[in-house]
Amino acid sequence: MRVEPRIKAITMLLQISHPLLASVAWGQAAPTTTPASAEAPVSGTPRRFGISVTDLYLGMEAEYGQRRVRSSSGQGRDYLHENRDFRLYELVGTGLAGHIYDPNLLDYRATLEFGLSQTRFTEEVDGVSREESRSDGFLHEYDVSVDILKTKPVSFSVYARRSDDRLPRRFLPSLHEIGTSAGVSSLIMAGPTTTELGLEWSDVKRRGNRDRLDDEELEVSRFYLDHTWAISENQKLRIQYDHDREESNYQGSPYDYDTRRDEFRVTHELAFGAAGQHRLDALLRYSNEDGDLARDEVEFLPRLTLAHSDKLRTVYRYSLYRLQQDALDITQHKFDVEALYRPREDLRVTLDGFGLYEAAEDDVDTVEYGGGFDVNYVRSTSSGELTINLASAFERTEVHGDAGRRYVRSEGHALGGSRPVYLRERGIVPGSILAHNERRTRYYVPGIDYLAIDLGGRTRVERIPTGRIAEDEVVYFDYQYIIPAEASLNEFRNSFLIEHAFNFGLTPYYALESRCEDVNAGEATPWQRQNSHRHRLGTRFDRDRWSVGAEYELFDDSIEPYDAFHLTGRTAIIRTADHSLDLAGELSRYWFEGGWDRRRVWWLDLDLKDHFRINQMLALKNGLGYRWEDDTVDGTTHGVDLECGVQYVRGALTIELTLEYDLLAIAENRDGGFGVYLNVRRNLTHLLPRQEGMP
């Protein structure tokens, strides 16, 4: 690689940002005379155009990654995929700030990073190899923002940003996340009203080095209007409108989404009473989606909260919800009332009741009603603190008419670990499950991100370790399920918790979660009685620098019962101002006692974190994650995630080196790789001329 042409190219870039710096940066003598353009303005003369260089640095980023995927088809033939990725960036960065005519008229700030890049990618799949090389110049990252008329009743803001970050993944190689966004907004303040409107665009690309199988892209364009009217001190009205266009794709599959959404929201809040202790608020929302997720939603939700005293508060809610999607047309009315009574500081009692009517189709009606109570008691004792919680609820569901479908939206579950996760309803329509994150900005792909398995009329969902769902991430599910004709269901739910936290750190506890069903349905319906009782008996011992816990779990379920034993612990092995070493882990043993899945499972998860500052210039940051799962049905899983980093800072020079090793072995399949990431930065701010007003 020839160095001289690259030095000349970077010198030219330095001359663009500041003509005096290129020669100084590379050891040449700076001019002894100051150009007239650099002279300070005459005192008392306003500067019509202000610009200053607030930051300047040279940088180099290099990375090398190698990944090997080996899988077995079970027919004596192995699949081998190996690739190597090398990237080198030579960068110069600068920070700019200034104004036009007056800082209150137009004020701007910018961070620019540009330079040269070289990339080389080689790939070999079952003996067939290919190679790609590329070299070019580019604007690597930027962050530009402009404020216009920022002290006036009508102000404007404009921004444009681009970032390139490394996205670590546990047990899998890191990805590159390239985010680009731009937008313009206006804030209008007139008396008691505040209005904000704007236009935004963002594009997020995630890139791996495995033949684009890890790649995904999400592009969102949005126009929004947000108007707030403070009618009085106790009354406020807010109107919001959003128009979104979302396009996403996942390169590892033919799955992609193209959705256009218009949403209109009106929120009204009113406080009344002698001291404004009562509240009446209402929400009206209308949403129209076209494209791959075409549907219309209408929601009206008024709520009345009455504070009768310091001890008693009641809440009354009514909700109207209507959904139209394909052939599905649902109208739902629900009314519920809740009373919260706190006779004293250590006791809280909650009572609630509800009634629901839903018309899912022309000839199918569903009626639900029920109620329950929740009692929570927390009392300080001479030896610690006692907590008791008791809750009970009853719910009756009646279906009138022929068999039809009901719709569930945004049912949340945390995916991860070996404990099975089931969707709540039975008789789920195959192919109707749609998994997404909370804001619906990312949709997950069945067979790549998660698995949905039907077991005895219930659906179990599992996270796929190589997919995009992080460990223990909460995933939300939309789905349809079949309801039987002329059927009724009585459901009784009970829960109980008692624990005592002793002053010396010991906390024994017992918890019960119980559900019993009474079903009256025809033989041709998918409903069956499903009861479950989950007992948890355990103890925790907490100290300042360590804690341990042990729990025995008995899950008596009609589909997949099991017994389990869990050991958890954490410890701060070293805790000083310059060095911290922390270890956390979990060991679990499961005995699945028949039903639909008879198996034995060992589960071990360890996480070690080390931060060590050797001296003022040198610091280390290391981490090790290990996962072992031994399943008598699915086989053995090993996961290793090792990251070692060193940072060296001396004066204006910063060097960061990170080494990464990842391994995920599931049964006969192995996915492993390592990466090296080097970041060198030389700050040149001391070469900048002193700005007016700076010390």
C-alpha positions in Angstrom: 0.0 0.0 0.0 1.5 3.3 -1.1 1.6 5.9 1.8 2.6 9.1 0.0 -0.5 9.5 -2.1 -2.7 9.0 0.9 -0.7 11.6 2.9 -1.2 14.1 0.1 -5.0 13.4 -0.1 -5.4 13.9 3.7 -3.3 17.0 3.5 -5.7 18.4 0.9 -8.7 17.6 3.2 -6.9 19.5 6.0 -6.4 22.5 3.8 -10.1 22.6 3.1 -11.0 22.6 6.8 -8.3 25.1 7.8 -5.5 26.3 5.4 -2.9 26.7 8.3 -3.1 23.2 9.6 -1.9 20.9 6.8 1.7 21.8 7.0 1.8 21.7 10.8 0.1 18.4 11.0 2.8 16.7 8.9 5.8 18.4 10.5 6.2 21.3 8.0 6.8 24.9 9.2 3.7 27.1 9.4 3.7 30.5 7.8 5.0 33.2 10.1 2.5 35.8 8.9 -1.2 35.8 9.6 -3.4 36.1 6.5 -5.7 39.1 6.5 -8.7 36.7 6.4 -7.7 35.3 9.8 -7.5 38.7 11.6 -9.9 39.3 14.4 -12.8 41.6 13.6 -12.7 45.2 14.7 -14.0 45.6 18.2 -17.6 46.6 18.3 -18.3 45.6 14.7 -20.9 42.8 14.6 -19.9 39.7 12.6 -22.4 39.1 9.8 -21.0 35.6 9.2 -19.4 33.6 12.0 -17.5 30.3 11.7 -15.1 28.6 14.0 -13.3 25.3 13.9 -14.2 23.7 17.3 -12.5 20.3 16.8 -9.9 18.7 14.5 -8.4 15.3 14.5 -6.8 12.6 12.4 -7.9 9.0 12.7 -7.5 5.5 11.5 -9.9 2.6 11.9 -9.0 -0.9 10.9 -10.9 -4.1 11.4 -10.6 -7.8 10.4 -13.2 -10.4 10.8 -13.4 -14.1 10.0 -16.4 -16.3 10.3 -16.9 -20.0 9.7 -20.3 -21.7 9.6 -20.4 -25.5 9.5 -23.7 -27.4 9.5 -24.7 -31.0 8.9 -27.7 -32.1 6.9 -27.9 -35.4 8.7 -27.3 -37.3 5.4 -23.5 -37.5 5.6 -22.8 -34.2 3.9 -21.5 -31.1 5.7 -22.1 -27.5 4.6 -19.1 -25.2 5.1 -19.2 -21.4 4.7 -16.2 -19.3 5.5 -15.4 -15.6 4.8 -12.9 -13.0 5.7 -13.5 -9.2 5.8 -10.8 -6.5 6.0 -11.6 -2.8 6.2 -9.2 0.2 6.6 -10.4 3.8 7.0 -8.0 6.8 7.0 -10.0 9.7 8.4 -9.9 13.4 9.2 -12.6 14.9 11.4 -13.5 18.5 12.1 -16.1 20.3 14.2 -17.6 23.6 13.0 -19.8 26.1 14.6 -21.1 29.5 13.7 -23.9 31.8 12.7 -25.2 34.0 9.9 -25.9 37.6 10.6 -26.9 36.9 14.2 -26.8 33.7 16.4 -30.5 34.2 17.1 -31.2 34.3 13.3 -29.3 31.2 12.2 -27.0 29.2 14.4 -25.3 26.0 13.2 -23.1 23.2 14.4 -21.5 20.4 12.4 -19.2 17.4 13.0 -17.7 16.0 9.8 -15.6 12.9 9.4 -14.3 12.1 5.9 -11.3 10.3 4.3 -10.3 7.2 2.4 -11.3 3.5 2.7 -10.1 0.2 1.4 -12.1 -3.0 1.8 -11.4 -6.6 0.8 -13.8 -9.5 1.2 -13.2 -13.1 0.4 -15.8 -15.9 0.7 -15.7 -19.7 0.2 -18.8 -21.8 0.1 -18.4 -25.6 -0.3 -15.1 -25.1 -2.2 -16.4 -22.2 -4.4 -14.6 -19.0 -3.6 -15.0 -15.3 -4.6 -13.2 -12.1 -3.8 -14.2 -8.4 -3.8 -11.9 -5.4 -3.3 -12.8 -1.7 -3.2 -11.1 1.6 -2.6 -12.6 5.0 -2.5 -13.0 8.3 -0.7 -16.1 9.2 1.2 -17.9 11.2 3.9 -17.8 8.6 6.7 -19.9 10.2 9.4 -21.5 13.6 10.0 -23.8 15.4 12.4 -25.2 18.7 11.2 -27.8 20.8 12.9 -29.2 24.3 12.2 -31.4 26.4 14.4 -33.3 29.3 12.8 -35.1 32.1 14.8 -34.6 30.1 18.0 -35.8 32.9 20.3 -38.8 33.8 18.2 -42.4 32.5 18.5 -41.9 30.7 15.2 -38.6 28.7 15.1 -37.1 26.1 12.8 -34.6 23.2 13.2 -32.9 21.2 10.5 -30.6 18.3 11.0 -28.7 15.6 9.1 -26.8 12.7 10.6 -24.9 9.6 9.7 -23.2 7.1 12.0 -21.4 3.8 11.6 -21.3 1.8 14.8 -20.4 -1.7 15.8 -23.3 -3.7 17.1 -22.2 -6.5 19.5 -24.3 -9.7 19.6 -23.9 -12.4 22.3 -22.4 -15.6 20.9 -22.5 -14.2 17.4 -20.1 -11.8 15.5 -20.8 -8.1 15.6 -22.7 -6.3 12.9 -22.2 -2.9 11.4 -25.2 -0.6 12.0 -25.2 2.3 9.6 -27.8 4.9 10.5 -28.7 7.9 8.3 -31.3 10.4 9.2 -32.5 13.9 8.2 -35.4 16.1 9.2 -36.8 19.6 9.5 -39.2 20.8 12.2 -41.0 24.0 13.2 -42.1 25.1 16.7 -44.9 27.7 16.9 -45.8 29.2 20.2 -48.8 31.5 20.3 -50.3 32.3 23.7 -51.6 29.1 25.3 -50.9 27.0 22.3 -47.8 25.1 21.2 -47.6 23.5 17.7 -44.8 21.4 16.4 -44.7 20.0 12.9 -42.0 18.3 11.0 -40.7 15.9 8.4 -38.3 13.1 9.2 -36.5 10.4 7.2 -34.3 7.7 8.6 -32.6 4.6 7.1 -31.0 2.0 9.3 -28.8 -0.7 7.7 -27.3 -3.6 9.5 -24.5 -5.4 7.8 -22.7 -8.7 8.5 -20.1 -10.5 6.6 -21.9 -13.8 5.9 -23.0 -13.5 2.3 -25.6 -10.8 3.4 -27.6 -13.4 5.5 -27.4 -11.1 8.5 -28.3 -7.9 6.6 -31.5 -6.0 7.2 -32.7 -2.5 6.4 -35.4 -0.3 7.8 -36.4 2.9 6.1 -39.0 5.2 7.7 -40.3 8.6 6.4 -42.6 10.5 8.7 -44.6 13.7 8.7 -46.1 14.7 12.0 -48.2 17.4 13.7 -48.4 17.9 17.4 -50.6 20.7 18.8 -51.2 21.4 22.5 -53.7 23.9 23.8 -53.5 24.7 27.5 -57.2 25.8 27.8 -56.7 26.6 31.5 -54.6 25.6 34.5 -56.7 22.4 34.9 -57.6 21.6 31.3 -55.5 20.6 28.3 -56.2 19.5 24.7 -53.7 17.7 22.5 -54.1 16.9 18.8 -51.5 14.7 17.0 -51.3 13.5 13.4 -48.7 11.1 12.0 -48.1 9.9 8.5 -45.5 7.1 8.3 -44.0 5.1 5.5 -42.1 2.0 6.6 -40.1 -0.3 4.4 -38.0 -3.1 5.9 -36.4 -6.2 4.6 -34.3 -9.1 5.9 -31.8 -10.3 3.4 -31.7 -13.8 4.8 -35.3 -14.5 3.6 -37.8 -13.2 1.0 -39.6 -11.4 3.9 -40.1 -7.7 3.6 -42.7 -5.1 4.7 -44.0 -2.0 3.0 -46.5 -0.2 5.1 -48.1 3.3 5.1 -49.8 4.5 8.2 -52.0 7.5 9.0 -52.8 8.0 12.6 -54.9 10.7 14.3 -55.0 11.1 18.1 -57.0 13.5 20.3 -56.3 13.6 24.0 -58.2 15.7 26.5 -57.3 16.1 30.2 -59.5 17.9 32.8 -58.8 18.2 36.5 -61.7 19.3 38.7 -62.7 19.4 42.3 -61.8 21.7 45.2 -58.1 21.0 44.9 -58.1 19.5 41.4 -58.0 16.0 42.9 -60.4 14.4 40.3 -59.5 13.8 36.7 -61.4 13.2 33.5 -59.3 12.2 30.5 -60.2 10.8 27.1 -58.4 9.4 24.1 -59.7 9.2 20.5 -57.4 7.4 18.0 -57.9 6.5 14.4 -55.3 4.6 12.4 -55.3 3.6 8.8 -52.6 1.3 7.4 -52.2 0.3 3.8 -49.7 -2.0 2.1 -48.6 -5.4 3.6 -50.4 -4.7 6.9 -53.6 -3.1 5.6 -56.0 -2.5 8.4 -58.2 0.2 10.1 -58.4 0.8 13.8 -60.7 3.1 15.8 -60.3 3.5 19.6 -62.2 5.7 22.0 -61.2 5.5 25.7 -62.6 7.9 28.3 -61.5 7.5 31.9 -62.8 9.1 35.2 -60.7 9.1 38.3 -62.3 10.2 41.6 -60.2 10.8 44.7 -62.7 10.4 47.5 -60.1 10.7 50.2 -56.5 10.1 50.9 -57.3 6.5 51.3 -59.9 5.7 48.6 -59.7 6.3 44.9 -62.0 4.9 42.2 -61.4 4.6 38.4 -64.1 4.2 35.7 -63.2 3.3 32.1 -65.1 2.7 28.9 -63.4 1.6 25.7 -64.6 1.3 22.2 -62.3 -0.6 19.8 -62.9 -1.5 16.2 -60.6 -3.3 13.8 -61.0 -4.1 10.1 -58.4 -6.2 8.5 -59.0 -8.3 5.4 -62.2 -10.3 6.1 -61.9 -9.7 9.9 -64.3 -7.1 11.3 -64.3 -6.7 15.1 -66.2 -4.3 17.3 -65.5 -4.4 21.0 -67.1 -2.5 23.9 -65.6 -2.8 27.4 -66.4 -1.1 30.7 -64.5 -1.7 33.9 -64.4 -0.1 37.3 -61.5 -0.2 39.8 -61.3 0.8 43.5 -58.0 1.3 45.3 -58.3 1.5 49.1 -55.3 2.1 51.4 -56.5 2.1 55.0 -53.0 2.4 56.2 -49.4 2.6 54.9 -48.7 -1.1 55.1 -52.0 -2.3 53.5 -53.4 -1.8 49.9 -56.6 -3.4 48.6 -57.7 -3.3 45.0 -61.1 -4.4 43.7 -62.0 -4.5 40.0 -64.8 -5.7 37.7 -65.4 -5.6 34.0 -67.8 -6.4 31.3 -67.1 -6.8 27.5 -69.2 -7.4 24.4 -67.5 -8.2 21.1 -68.9 -8.8 17.7 -66.2 -10.6 15.7 -68.3 -11.5 12.7 -71.9 -11.1 11.6 -73.1 -14.2 13.3 -70.6 -14.5 16.2 -70.9 -12.6 19.5 -68.7 -12.9 22.6 -69.6 -11.8 26.1 -67.0 -11.6 28.9 -67.4 -10.4 32.4 -65.7 -10.9 35.7 -63.9 -9.4 38.6 -61.3 -9.9 41.3 -59.3 -8.5 44.2 -55.7 -7.9 45.1 -54.4 -7.4 48.6 -50.9 -6.4 49.3 -49.5 -6.2 52.9 -46.0 -5.0 53.7 -45.0 -4.7 57.3 -41.7 -3.9 59.1 -40.8 -6.4 61.8 -38.1 -6.5 64.5 -36.0 -8.8 62.2 -36.8 -7.4 58.8 -39.7 -6.9 56.4 -42.7 -9.1 55.7 -44.5 -9.1 52.4 -47.8 -10.9 51.6 -49.7 -10.6 48.4 -53.0 -12.4 47.6 -55.0 -12.0 44.4 -58.0 -13.8 42.9 -60.0 -13.3 39.8 -62.9 -14.8 38.0 -63.7 -14.5 34.3 -66.6 -15.9 32.3 -66.6 -16.1 28.5 -69.7 -16.9 26.5 -69.8 -17.4 22.7 -73.1 -17.1 20.8 -73.4 -18.1 17.2 -71.3 -20.2 14.8 -67.6 -20.8 15.2 -65.5 -17.8 14.2 -62.3 -15.9 14.8 -61.0 -13.5 17.4 -58.0 -11.2 17.2 -55.2 -10.6 19.7 -52.8 -7.6 19.3 -49.5 -6.9 21.0 -49.4 -9.8 23.4 -46.0 -9.4 25.0 -43.6 -12.3 26.0 -39.9 -12.3 27.0 -38.1 -14.8 24.9 -35.0 -16.5 26.2 -33.9 -19.2 28.6 -35.1 -22.8 28.6 -38.5 -22.1 30.3 -41.2 -22.7 27.6 -43.3 -19.7 26.5 -46.9 -20.2 25.3 -49.3 -17.7 23.6 -52.3 -17.2 25.9 -55.1 -18.4 23.6 -55.7 -21.8 22.1 -56.8 -22.7 18.6 -54.5 -20.2 16.9 -54.9 -19.9 13.2 -51.6 -21.1 11.5 -49.9 -18.4 9.6 -51.7 -15.5 11.4 -48.9 -14.9 14.0 -47.1 -11.6 13.5 -44.2 -10.9 15.8 -42.8 -7.3 16.2 -41.2 -5.0 18.7 -43.2 -2.6 20.9 -43.2 0.3 18.4 -43.8 -1.9 15.4 -40.7 -0.6 13.7 -39.2 -4.1 13.4 -41.0 -7.3 12.4 -39.5 -10.7 13.1 -39.5 -13.6 10.6 -40.8 -17.1 11.5 -38.2 -19.8 11.0 -35.3 -17.2 11.1 -36.0 -15.2 14.3 -38.4 -17.5 16.1 -40.3 -20.8 16.0 -44.0 -21.2 16.6 -44.9 -24.9 17.5 -48.4 -26.2 18.0 -48.7 -28.5 21.0 -52.1 -29.9 21.9 -54.0 -26.8 20.7 -51.6 -24.4 22.4 -48.7 -22.6 20.6 -45.2 -22.5 22.0 -42.8 -19.8 20.8 -39.1 -20.1 20.9 -36.3 -17.6 20.1 -33.8 -18.8 17.5 -30.3 -18.0 18.8 -29.0 -16.9 15.4 -31.9 -14.5 14.7 -32.4 -10.9 15.5 -34.2 -11.3 18.8 -31.9 -10.6 21.7 -31.8 -12.8 24.8 -34.8 -12.0 27.1 -36.1 -9.4 24.7 -39.8 -8.7 25.0 -41.5 -9.6 21.7 -45.1 -8.7 20.9 -47.4 -11.0 19.0 -50.6 -10.4 16.9 -52.6 -13.4 15.9 -56.1 -14.8 15.3 -57.6 -17.8 17.1 -60.8 -19.8 16.5 -63.6 -19.6 19.0 -66.2 -22.5 19.2 -69.9 -22.2 18.6 -72.3 -21.9 21.5 -69.6 -22.4 24.2 -68.8 -21.0 27.6 -65.7 -20.9 29.7 -65.3 -20.2 33.4 -61.7 -19.3 34.4 -60.4 -18.9 38.0 -57.0 -17.4 38.6 -55.3 -17.1 42.0 -51.9 -16.0 43.1 -50.2 -15.9 46.4 -46.8 -14.6 47.6 -45.2 -14.6 51.0 -41.6 -13.6 51.8 -39.7 -12.2 54.6 -36.5 -10.2 54.1 -34.4 -10.6 57.2 -32.0 -7.8 58.2 -28.9 -10.0 57.8 -29.7 -10.6 54.1 -31.7 -13.8 54.0 -35.1 -13.8 52.1 -37.1 -17.0 52.0 -40.3 -17.0 49.9 -43.1 -19.0 48.5 -45.2 -18.1 45.4 -48.2 -19.8 43.8 -49.8 -19.0 40.4 -52.9 -21.1 39.7 -55.4 -21.2 36.8 -58.5 -23.5 36.7 -60.9 -23.8 33.8 -64.4 -25.1 33.4 -65.3 -25.5 29.7 -68.8 -26.2 28.2 -68.3 -26.8 24.5 -69.2 -29.2 21.7 -67.0 -32.0 20.6 -66.1 -30.3 17.3 -64.6 -27.2 19.0 -60.9 -26.6 19.7 -61.4 -25.7 23.3 -60.3 -28.1 26.0 -59.9 -27.7 29.7 -56.4 -26.6 30.6 -55.4 -26.2 34.2 -52.0 -25.2 35.5 -50.5 -24.7 39.0 -47.0 -23.2 39.4 -45.3 -23.4 42.8 -42.0 -21.7 43.5 -40.2 -22.2 46.8 -36.9 -20.6 47.3 -34.6 -18.3 49.2 -32.2 -15.4 48.4 -29.2 -14.2 50.4 -28.0 -10.7 49.6 -24.9 -9.0 50.8 -23.2 -5.8 49.6 -20.8 -7.5 47.2 -22.4 -10.9 46.5 -25.8 -12.7 46.5 -26.9 -16.2 46.0 -30.4 -17.8 45.4 -31.9 -21.2 45.2 -35.4 -22.1 44.0 -37.4 -25.2 43.4 -40.2 -24.9 40.8 -43.1 -27.2 40.3 -45.2 -26.5 37.2 -48.3 -28.8 37.0 -49.7 -28.2 33.6 -52.0 -30.1 31.3 -49.7 -29.7 28.3 -46.1 -29.6 29.4 -45.6 -30.1 33.1 -42.1 -30.0 34.6 -40.1 -29.8 37.8 -37.0 -27.5 38.0 -34.3 -26.4 40.3 -32.5 -23.1 39.9 -29.3 -21.7 41.4 -28.4 -18.1 40.7 -25.5 -15.9 42.0 -23.5 -12.8 41.5 -20.4 -11.5 43.1 -18.1 -8.5 42.9 -14.8 -10.3 43.1 -12.8 -7.0 43.0 -14.2 -3.6 43.6 -11.7 -0.7 43.8 -11.5 2.7 42.2 -9.3 1.3 39.4 -10.4 -2.3 39.1 -13.7 -4.1 39.1 -14.3 -7.7 38.4 -17.9 -9.1 38.5 -19.3 -12.6 38.0 -22.9 -13.6 37.5 -24.4 -17.0 36.7 -27.4 -19.3 36.6 -27.6 -23.1 36.8 -30.9 -24.8 36.1 -32.1 -28.4 35.9 -35.5 -29.2 34.2 -37.4 -32.5 34.4 -40.2 -32.4 31.8 -42.6 -35.1 32.9 -44.3 -36.2 29.7 -47.2 -34.5 28.1 -46.1 -33.4 24.7 -42.4 -33.2 25.5 -40.6 -35.7 27.7 -37.0 -34.6 28.2 -34.3 -33.5 30.6 -32.4 -30.2 30.4 -29.3 -28.8 32.0 -28.8 -25.0 31.6 -25.7 -23.0 32.6 -25.1 -19.3 31.9 -22.1 -17.4 33.1 -21.1 -13.7 32.6 -17.8 -12.2 33.7 -16.9 -8.5 33.4 -13.5 -7.0 34.1 -12.6 -3.3 34.1 -9.0 -2.4 35.0 -7.3 1.0 34.8 -3.6 0.2 35.0 -2.4 3.8 35.1 -3.5 7.2 33.8 -2.8 6.2 30.2 -3.7 2.5 30.0 -7.0 0.7 30.7 -8.4 -2.7 30.0 -12.0 -3.9 29.5 -12.7 -7.6 29.2 -15.8 -9.7 29.1 -16.6 -13.4 28.9 -20.0 -15.0 28.4 -20.6 -18.8 28.4 -23.7 -20.8 27.7 -24.2 -24.5 28.0 -27.4 -26.3 27.5 -27.8 -30.1 27.5 -31.2 -31.2 26.1 -31.9 -34.9 25.8 -34.2 -34.1 22.8 -32.6 -31.1 21.0 -28.9 -32.0 21.8 -26.2 -29.9 23.3 -25.6 -26.2 22.9 -22.4 -24.3 23.6 -22.0 -20.6 23.4 -18.9 -18.5 23.9 -18.6 -14.7 23.8 -15.2 -13.3 24.5 -14.2 -9.7 24.2 -10.9 -8.1 25.2 -10.2 -4.4 24.9 -7.4 -2.1 25.7 -7.4 1.7 25.6 -4.3 3.9 25.6 -4.5 7.6 26.0 -1.5 9.9 26.1 -2.0 13.5 25.5 -3.9 14.1 22.3 -3.4 10.4 21.1 -6.0 7.8 21.8 -5.6 4.1 20.7 -8.3 1.5 21.2 -7.9 -2.2 20.3 -10.7 -4.7 20.7 -10.5 -8.5 20.1 -13.7 -10.5 19.8 -14.3 -14.2 19.6 -17.7 -15.8 19.3 -18.9 -19.4 19.1 -22.4 -20.9 18.9 -22.5 -24.7 18.5 -26.0 -26.3 18.4 -26.0 -30.1 18.1 -23.9 -30.7 14.9 -23.9 -27.1 13.7 -21.2 -24.6 14.5 -21.1 -20.9 13.9 -17.8 -19.3 15.0 -15.7 -16.2 14.2 -13.3 -13.7 15.6 -12.7 -10.0 14.9 -10.0 -7.4 15.5 -11.0 -3.7 15.7 -8.4 -0.9 15.9 -9.2 2.8 16.4 -6.5 5.4 16.4 -7.3 9.1 16.9 -4.8 12.1 17.1 -6.5 15.2 18.3 -5.2 18.4 16.6 -7.4 20.9 18.5 -4.3 22.5 20.0 -3.3 23.7 16.5 -6.4 25.7 16.1 -6.1 29.5 16.5 -7.6 30.8 19.7 -11.2 31.8 19.1 -12.6 35.1 20.3 -13.9 34.9 23.8 -12.1 31.6 24.5 -9.5 31.4 27.3 
